[in-house]
């Protein structure tokens, strides 16, 4: 199978991920649940992973690296922990992992505004956020990279705006972690950065990360056993225990550690460069085909390795089915982000999305192009 759906999950992992998970399953028990060797081995793996992620994102304290089970859980914890009532401003390209938690909070009186802006125009995105802020605004939320179009949002400039306005910011780094540099030391207003472990960090599914950078009061979404302060009936008030109840996915975190080590060895810039090169090549070639509309930024610096296209005479799902029959995996439809399609004008049909990864080759791209040409015929 030729895999072009890395925006959903990285399918090919660095070689070290598999044995690390197997070894953890054979030698690790639960974190913080005992002083014997297997429990200590689990604690060591988990802390090593915290340190590696903290180093990647320049987080001064590894204890501020919170493990979750995916980015959706992390975003729910951040949004529902910070929002009580009032108003939030989000970009026009947010995933349902942001939109649905906010919609669920409507019964508490929470409202939100989508700051719509044209694709690949970062200054317009900033202006839209500024215009959407109201006196009752409590939170800004933005995806660093659109999971549909690969658009890069100017999150550092948005952090500056949030700081100016005295508002907290939550960054969804689901499509940027492991590719775009993001330094916690540069961010002043950002409370949380949320990300999956199984995409650009090349860990296994069932892993996620929430970086807790701020100091604002934040309610917990889940309470339970943490292995610390067990005599108290209240949830611990310190990180990471405050947000990590129950048994850790130790095998998954061990695999994630190897994925993060791979990213640090390869370098985010090198990984992004290869993916961006393939995306530009695919976009330019697809543009040559009659009836194909490609969402490719004129400025390569404004887009990562995520590319969407539509076909005038062929529904997105049909194209994906034909490519699947040729042994090529892509994603078609709305990609769990209907708001992005409404903003960009591709709703309700959606798009065909191509997303190479660190292990995608030029020969894979050429086979994809041949299959698209055959599908159109």
N, C-alpha and C positions, 0 to 999 in steps of 0.2 A: 504494500500500500504506500502511495505517495501522499504525505500528510501536509495539508495546507490549512489546518484548523488550530494552529497554536494559540490563537486568541481565546479559544475555549479551554484548551489544556495542552501543555507540551506533551507530546506522545513519546518522542524519543528522549530518553534521559541520559545524562552523563553516566559512563560505565560504573562509577563508584556508588551510585544511588542504590542499586539492587543488592549488592552484598552488605551494604551498611544497614539496610532494613532487615535483612535476614539475620545478621549478627545481633542486632538489637532485640529481635524477637527471641533469640536463643539465650541471651545473657542479661537482659534488663527486666526489672520488675517495675513498680510504680514509684514515681518521684515523691519524696517527702513522706513516704509511708513506712520507713524503717531505716535502721542503721546497718543492715547487712549488705553484703557485697553487691547483690543484684539491684538493690534499691539505690546504692551509691553509684553504680554504673549508669542507671537511668538518669539520675540527677546530673551526672557529668555530661552525658550526651546532650541533654536539654540545655544546660548552661553553656556548653560549647557553641551550640547553635545560636543562643541569645547573643553571645559575644560576636559571632561572625556576622549576624544581621546588624548588630549595633555598629560594627566597623564599616559595613557597606553603606549605611545611611548616616554615618557620623552622629550616632546617638551617644551622648557621653556616658549614660548609665545603662548597661545591659538589662537591668531589672525593668526598664521601661519598654522592653520588647515583650509583648503579650502574645501568646500562642492561642489561636482559635482553630476552628475546623474548616474555614474557608473565608473568603473576603466578605461574603454576604453576612455571616455571623459578626464579623468585625464591624461592618458598617451599621448593622442593627444595634450593636453595643454602643457605638459612638453616638449615633443619632438619637436613640432613645435614652441614652444616658445624659445627654446635654439638653434635649428639648423637653420642656414641660408644657408650655403653651406658646403662643406667639407665632412668629413667622420665620420661614427659612427662604433663602435664595439659592437656587441650584442652577447649573448650566443647562442649556437646551439639549445636551447630549448625554444626560445621565442614564445609567442602567436601572433596571427595575429594582436592583438591590438598594438603591437610594429612593426611588419614587414610591415603591410600595410601603416601606416603613413609614415614610412621611404621610402617605395616604391613610395608613392604619392609625396614625396619631390624630387624625381629624376629629375623632370622637372626644379628644381632650381639648379641642379648640386650636390645634396646630394647623396653620395654612402654609402654603409655599408658592413661590413664583419661579417659573422657568425663565431664566434670562437668555432668550433666544438670540442667536447671532449667526452670521453667515459662516460657512465652512472656511477654515484656514485663514481667519482674520482675527488674530489674537487681540488687537487693540479694540476691535468691536466687541469681543467677548468681555473685556474688562469694562467697557462703557456700559454694556448691558447689565452687568452686575451692579454697577454703581447706580444706575437708574432704577433698578428693582428694589433697592434697599428702602425700607420704611421705618417709621419710628418704633414699630413693634418687632422689627427683625432681631432674631436671637442667634442665627447661625447661617454661615455660608458653606456650601458643599460643592465640590467640583471634581470631576474625573480628570486626572492628569493627561490621559490619552483616551479618545473615544474608541470604544470596542467595535464600532461599526466602520468608522472612516479613518482611524489612525491619527486624527487631529490632535496636535499637542497643545494643551492649554497652558497659558503663562502663569503657572501656579505660584511662582515666587513673587511675581508682580501682584497677583491676587492676594497673597499673604500680606504684602505691604498695604494693600487697600483695606484688608480686614483689620490690620493693626491701626491704621489711620482712623477707622470707624469704631474701634473698640469692640470688634466682634470676633468670635472664634471661627476657625476654618477647619473643615474636615476634607482631607484629600483622599480620593479613591485612586490608588496607584495600581489597580488590577492589571492594566495593560502597559504600565511603564516600569514597574519594579524589575530590576535586572537588565534594563536597557538604557533608561535615562537616569543620569545622576540626580539625586535628590538629597540634599544635606539638611539634616535636622538643625544644624548649627546656624543655617541661613534663615530659618523660619522663626518668626516671632509670635504670630497669631495662631498658628496651626496647633490644634489640640490633639488631633489624631491623624495618622496616615494608615490606611487600611489596604491590605493586599492579600492575594492568594499565595500559597507556597508552590502551587502546581503549574503555574504558567511560566513567566520569565525568570523565576528563581529555580526552575527545573527540579523541584521536589515532587513527591507523590501527591495524588489527590487526597483530600481529607486533611490538608494542612493550610493554615492561614496565619496572618500576622497582623497585629495592631500595634503601631508605635504610639505610645502615650507621651506626648511632648509637653502638654500644658499643665496648668495648675487649677483649672476651674473645677467647681464641684461637679461630680458626675455620678449618677446613680448606676447601680449594677443591674444587669439584665438577668443574670443567673447567680444564685447563691448556693453554697454547699460546702463539702469537705475540701480543704486545701492542704491539710497536713500541718497547718500552723495555727497557733492560737485556738486550739481545739476546745478549750474550756469555755470560750465565749459563744453565745448564741447568735452573735452578729457577725457579718462578713468582715474579714480583715480590711483595714483601711489603707493598706500599703500595696504597692506593685511588686511583683506581678500577681500576687495571691488574690488581690481584690477582684481580678477579672478571670482567674483561672480556677474554676471549681471543678471537682471531679478528676478522673484519671486522664492524664495526658496521652496523646497519640505518640508514644515514645518511638515506635518503629518509624512512623511517618516523619517525626522531627529528626530522627537520625538520617533518614533519606534526604530531608530538606537541607540538613547541614552539608551534605556532599554536593547538593545542587548549588548552594550559596558559594561553597568553595570553588566550584567550577566557574561561576560567574566572576568571582574575584580574580581567578587565574586568567581567564580569557579577557576580562575587562569589558565593562558595559559598552564603551565606545566601539570596541571591535565587534561585539555581537550586534549592536544596532547598525553599524556600518554594513555588515554583510546582509542583514535583513532589509535594510533600506535600499541597497543596491539591487537586490532581487525584486523588491516591490516596484522600483522605478522602471526596471526592465519590463516587468509584466505589464505595468500600466501603459507604457509607451507602445508595446506590441498590441495590447488589447484595443487601444485607441484606433488602430489601423483597420479593425474589423467593422464592417457595415452594421449599423443598428446597435452598436455597443456604446454605452455611456460609462466612462470611468471617472471615479472620484479621486483624482490625483492632484495633489497640491503643486502649484507652479514652483514653489520654493521647497526643496527637499527638506529643509531644516524644520518645517512645520508639520511633518508627517513621519510616523514610525513605519514599521513593517506590517501595517494592516491596510488592505486595499479592498474597496467595494466596487462592484460594477453591476450594471443592469443591461438587459437585452431587450430591444424594442419588441421583438416578435416571439420572445420565449420567456415564460415566467421563471423567476429565480429558482423555485423548487424543481422545475423541470430540468434546468441546466445542472443543478446539483445532482439530480438522479442520474443524468447521462454521464457526468464526470465520475460518479461513484461506480457506475458500470464499467468505466475504463480504469478503475483501481485508484482513483484520486479522491481524497477526502477534503471537502470544503464545507462551509456553512452557508445556508440560504434562509431567507425570511427576514424576521425583525430582530433576531439576535438578542432577545430579552431587553431590547432598548427601543420601544416604540416612540418614545419622546425624541430620540435622535433622528428617526425617520420623519417624524412630523416636522422637525426643525429644518431638515435638509430637503424635504419634498419628495421622499421616496416611500412615503406611507400611502396605501397599505401593502403594496406589493413587496416592499423590502428590497434587499440586494443579495447578490452572491458575494461572499466575503472570502478573501484569500489572505492567509496569515502564515508566512514562513517562520521557521525557527532557526536556532543555532546550527542545526544539523541538515538544513535544507540545501540542496545542491542546485547549480545552474541547470544540470540535466533534468532535475525534477521540474523546474520552471518550464523548460522547453517541452517536456511531455505534457504538462498542463496546457500550454498554449495549443499544442496539436490536438488535444482532446476538446478544447473549447471550439476550435475551428470545425472539428468533425461534428460536434453537437449542434452548431449553428447550421451546418449543411443538412 
